[in-house]
Amino acid sequence: MKLSGLFYSLLTALLWGMASILDKLGLAKASPIVAVTLRSLAVCIASFIAMIKMV
């Protein structure tokens, strides 16, 4: 069964909004340098995984 583009758009909007809330809650008590380091590491790992899947 194919899902429509509208469903994917709504799912993306929901996850996009939840990600920032969870990010703020998870790093609320961390120092700024630790927070930036963790965010950068997560982006690097996600980018690397996406790059591997493309090959």
C-alpha positions, 0 to 999 in steps of 0.5 A: 500500500502506497502512502500519500505525499500528504501523510509523509508531509504531516509526519515530517512536520510532526517529527521536525517539531518533536526533535527540537523539543527533545533536544532542548529537554535532553541537553537542558543541564549540559554545558554549551560546549558539551551540547554543541559537541553532542549535536555535531556528533549526532549530525556526523553519524547520521550523515555518514549512515545516510552516505553509506546507504546511498552507495 
